[in-house]
Amino acid sequence: MNECQQQSVQCPYCGELIELSIDFSAPNQSYIEDCSVCCHPINIAVDIDFDQQVHLQVTHENE
């Protein structure tokens, strides 16, 4: 299986659809990435379950 996979999410600031590259080498991740459209910092939480299903949560930086 490929270690990275592209996922589309909606930016919590500008509402635009952006692409994130999800690393499958770690099942639980939390990091901040700037929106590629509006440049605001987005909190990204990734949970990859036993069946390799990706669960993403994106929020404002201060939430």
Sequence and secondary structure as in RCSB ss.txt:
>XXXX:A:sequence
MNECQQQSVQCPYCGELIELSIDFSAPNQSYIEDCSVCCHPINIAVDIDFDQQVHLQVTHENE
>XXXX:A:secstr
  SEEEEEEE TTT  EEEEEEETTSSEEEEEEE TTT  EEEEEEEE TT  EEEEEEETT 
